[in-house]
Amino acid sequence: MHAKWSFPALGVALLSLAILAAPTPRAALAAGMPGVGDKPPAFEKTDLDGKPLSLKQYLGKVVLVDFWATWCGPCRAELPNVIKVYEEYHAQGFEILGISLDQDKGALTKYIAAQKMTWRQYFDGKGWENEISTQWGITGIPAAFLIDAEGVIRYANLRGEAPLAAAVKDLLAKVPADEMSKSVAEATELVAAKEYKKAAGLLRAAAASTSPSAARAKELLGELDKSVGEPRLAEAKKLAEEKKYAEAMEALRALAADLEGCPSAAAAKAEMVRLAGLPEVKELQAKEKAGERAGEMLARAKEREAQKAVAGAYGLDETLAKEFGDTQAGKDAAARLAEMAKDPALMAGVEAERAKAECEGWLRQAENFAKNKMSDKARELLKKVMEKYPDTEYAKRAKEKLSALK
């Protein structure tokens, strides 16, 4: 945990350690922080996108208020667990509110985009003096508070995917029945808008609850499966019969994701397993993987080219054209090689970089041989440098090392 220390605070921290040693209903939180069973301090702020932000907006939902920062190692380590739970339960009414203690807005927005953190964030650029964290008495991060639909803290500082998921599931099950009826109504609108994945998530949550709306939710799930899932499954199977395997697999993956928990989704997964065993599909998947690897290699080649590392870029393009010539990336690499070959100065630079890398490698290896009293092997490498690259600085260095060998 990253902590905010001062000499007076050190005494408080030591006292907190003593408190941690004994059972406490406040989930071992630092003095001054809200604890389990409390209603947290209210606030009226503006979020990172400039929209009004308050805890009142989350009443009726389960929300995780997460104090964190991009520079906090433990925060980053916990993030994959938080993302997984959010993706699983967001459609059922689970929300997250991030309170960032960052000072660099650009770095924060870049990190959020890279990690696909789609929930709302509060940022004021004040670091440890962040207004909400100060109001809540936060002295170290990560610090996270799971709040129920009534606005009361029920869990604090859970770590790991399983504990957080269990707590979220527990609180979602206790959301008042009228909230579940709202979810069913919202799901109906989502189905009309063809946003099937969100609709199915809301309906699954309502169907699993003890709400009077559960029966209606189950009925709607069945209708969704019959009207949307079954026709999509039939269309995917038709594509497979026509040996349009790539399209069939993509359709099946989409169906399994959109209508998770429905019979058609389970059937789609089973069909994917069946198709994956066909020789034609195995070959197709191998080609897809090769295409992905080639695309990644081409991206690295372009990156090295941008860094003026022409030999490295040229080498990657050569490998691409040779080993992945039937992929689009391989074809692009071949075209890049042909274009480079038209530039004598560039090719001279490539050869110079290659010579440098080869000579430096041989010289280092010869030095290691010499240190380990393997003089014959060292001489062999040094002579190799002198023969292949005569009248160069490398040959001169090799000659000096050769003279120094005993």
N, C-alpha and C positions, 0 to 999 in steps of 0.2 A: 504494500500500500504506500502511496505517496502521501506524506504528511506535511502539514504546515507547522513549523516549529519556531518557537521563540523561547528564551529562558524561562519566562513565567509559564509558558505553555508546557514546558518540560515537566514541571511539577504536576500539572493537571494530567499529563500523559501517564506519569508514574502512578498517580492515584487511580487512573482508569484501568491500569494493568491489575491493580489490586482488586478492583471491582469485577474485572473479567474472570477472576479466579472463582467467583461465587455465582450460583444460579441467579438470573435476573429476568424479570418479565419484559425488560426493555431491550432484549436481544443484544446485549453487550454493546450498546451504542455509547459514544462519547457523551460526556456531560453537556447539556445544552441542546443536543439534538432531539427531535421528536422521536418517540419510541413506539413500539407495537402497542396498539390500542389507542394511540393518540390521533387527533385530527391535525395534520401538518399545518404550518403557517400558510395563510392565504397570500396570494400576490396577484397583481394586475400588471403584466409586462407586455412586451412585444417580442415575437419570436424571430428567429434568424431571417425569415422571409418577410419580416415587417408586418406580420398579422397579429392581432390582439391575442394575448395568451393568459390563461388563468386556470387554476385547478377546477373551478366550477364547470368548465367546459367538459371535464371528464367524468362528471357525476353520471352514474348509471353504467359506467364501464369499469373494467379492471385496468389500472394504469401503473406502470413501473416508472418512478421518477429516479433517473440515473445521473448522478454527479460524476463526471469523468473529464478526460482531456486527451488529446491526441498524443501528448508526450508521456502519458502514464502507461508504463509497461503492463502492470496488472489489468488496467482497463482494456488495453488492446488484447491481452490474452483471454479475457472473459467475453469479448465481443462475439466470437463465433457462436458461443452458447446462447447469447441473447438473441442473435439474428435467427437462429434455428427455432427458438421458442416463439419469437414474433411471427415468423412465417407460418408456423403451425396453428397459432391461436388468434392471429389478428382478425381474420374473417369472423371469428366468434365473439369479438368484442374486447380483445386485449390491445391496449395501446402502450406506447412508450413515450416519455418526455425526457429528452436529454438536456442536462444542464452542463454546458461546456465551460471549463475553467481555462480555456485557451486564451491567448492574447492576440494571436495572428488569425484574422478572419479568413484570409486566403488559404492558409494551410488547413484550417478547419473544413472549409467548404470542399476543398480538393479531397481530403481524407474521407469525408462523408460520401462523396460521389463515388470514390474508388471502392469503398466498402459496401455500397448500396444500402446505406442507412436511411430508409425512407420516412422514418418518424420525425416529429418536430423537434427542434433544438432551440434552446435559449443561449444567447451569447452577448456579453456586454464588453468583452475585451479587458476585463479588470483582473484576470487571473484569480489568485487566492482571495481577492477582494470582491469577487463576483457577488452581485447584490442578493441573489436568491440563496447562494451557498452560505453567505454571511448571515442572512436572516434565519436559516435553518441550523446554524451552528456547526457547519461541516468543517472538520479539521484534517481530514484525510480522504483520499480517493483511491479506488472506487468506493462510492457509498450509494446504495440503491434501496429504495423503499417501495414495496408493493402495496398499493392502495385499492381497497374494494370499491364496489359500486356506490357505497354510502359515503365515501370520502374518508375512510378510516384506514390507518396503516395496519396491515395484518401480518406482513413479513418484512424483514430487513436484512440486507447484505447477504442474500442467498448467492452461492457460488456453484457453478456447474449447470449443465443443461437439465439433468434429471430433477434436482431440487426445485429449480425455477419453474420447470414445466408442471411439476406436481402442484406447486402452490398456485400457479395461474389457473390450472384446471379446477382446483378446489374452489377458488373465488368465483370463477365463471359459473360454476354449478349453483352458486348461491345468489346469482343475479336475480332480482325480483321478476316474477312471472310477467308483469306488464312490459318489462324490457325484452323478454323473449318474444312477446307478441309483436313488438316493434321490429325485431329482427326478422320475423316471418314476413311482415309487411314489406320491409326493405328488400328481402330476398325476392319477393314477387316482382318488385320493380326491376331488380337486377336481371331476372330471367327475361323480362320484356325487352331489356336493353342488350340481351345476349352476353351479359357478363356472368357466364355460368360458373366460373371458379369461385367467385366471391359469393354468389347465391348459394352454391352447394355448401360452402363453409358455414354460412349463417344457418342454413337449414339443419346441418348435422349437429350444430351446437344446440339448437332449439329442440331437436328430436331427442337428444340425450338428456335433456333437463327434465325436472319434475313439473314443469309449467303446464297449464292447461293447453298451451299452444303446441305441445310436443306431438300430439296426434296429427294436427294439421301439418306440422313440419314434415313428419314422416310421409304423409300423403303427398305433399308437394315434391318431396325427394323422389318418390316413386313415379310421379308424373314427369318430372325432369328426366329421370332415367329412361322412361319409355319414349318421350317425345324428342329428346335430344341425344341421349346416350346410345340407344339401340340403333337409330339410323346412322349415326356416325360410325358405330362399330361395323355395321353392314357395309358401309362405303369403304372402310379401311380393308375389310376382308376381300372386297371386290378388287381393290387395287392389288392386293397380294396375289389373287388368282390371275390377274393380268401381268404378273411378274414385275409390277412397278413397286419394287420392294422399298426403295428409299422413301417414296411418298407414303406407302402403307405404314412404315415404321414411324414416320413423323406424325401421321394422323393418330396412330395408336398412343404414342407418347403424350400428345396433346389431350386426348380423351382421358387417359389415366390420370393426368394432372388436374384437368378441369372438374371431373366428377368423382373425385376420390371418395371412396366409401360406398359408391353405387355399384350394383351388379355389373353394369356395362363397363365400368372402369376396371373391375377385377377381371372381366373377360378380356379386356384390351391387354392387360398385363400378361395374361396367359397366352394370348395370341402372339405377343412380342417374344415370349420365351420360345414358342413353337417356331416362329420364323427365324429366330436367331440360330436355330440348329440346322437350318438349310444351308448347303454348301454355297449357293448363290448369295445368300445374305451374309455369310461369313466373309466371302470375298468382297462384297460391297462394304462391309464394316471395316475390313482391312484397308480398303482404298480410302475410306473416309478418315481413318486414323492417319494414314500416310499423308493425306491432304492437309490434315491439321498440323502434323509435324513439319511438313514442308512450308506451310504458311508461317509457322513460328520461326523457322530457320530464315525465311526470306525477310521477315521483320528484323531479325538480328543483323542480317547482312546490310539492310538499309540503315540501321542504327549505326553500324560500324562505319559505313560510308559517310554518314553525317558527321562522325567523329574524326574524319580524315584518316581512318585506319583502312587504307585501300586494300592492302594485302589480305587483311582479315575478311573484308567484304568479298573480295575476289575469290578467296578460298571457299567461303560458304556458298557462293553462287556456283562454283565448280562442282561442289558436292551435291547441291540441289539438282543441277542439270544432269548429273550422272546417275544419282540414286533415285531421284523423284521426277524423272523426265516426263512421265505421263500425267503429272498433276499440273494444275494451272500455275502453281508457284514455281515448279520446275521449268515450265515454259517461259515464265517471266524471267527467271534467272538466266536461262540460255540467251534470251534477248538482251539482258543486261551485259552479259559477257561479250556478245557480238558488238555491242555499242562501245564497251571499254576497249576492245581490240583496235578500234579506229583511232584511239588517242595514244600516240607513241610516248608522250611524256607520262601519262598515267601508267602505262604498262611498265615503263622504266622504273617508276616509283614502286610498283608492285614487286618487281624483281629485286629491287634494292631492299625492300622490307623483308622479303623472303630470305634473301641472302643473309641479312643481319640476324634474323631469327635462327636460321640454321647454324650459322657460325657461332653465335653466342651459346647456343645449346651444346654444340660440340666442345667448345672451350670449357664450359662449366663441367661437362661430363668428364673431360680429360683431367681437370683439376681434382675432381672427386676421386678418379682412379689413382692419381698421383698421391693423394692424401692417404689412400688405403693401400699404398705400396704395390699398386698394379701398374707398374711403369710401362710394360709392353702395350697394354691397352691404351694408356694415355698417349704414348708415341703414335700409335696407329691413328687415333683421332686427330692429333695435331698435324700429322702429315696429310691427312685427308683434307683439312682446312687449307693447308699450303698448296696442295695440288689442285683443288677445285677453285680456289679463289686466290691465285697468285697476284702479286703486286697490289694487294689491298692491305688495309690496316689490320684486318683479321689475320692475314698470313704473317704479318710482322709480329703480332702478338703470339701467334702459334710458334713461330721460330724462337722467340725469346723463352717461352715456356719449355720448348723442347731442349734448349741449351741448358736450362736450369734443372732438367731431370737428371737424376743420378742413376 
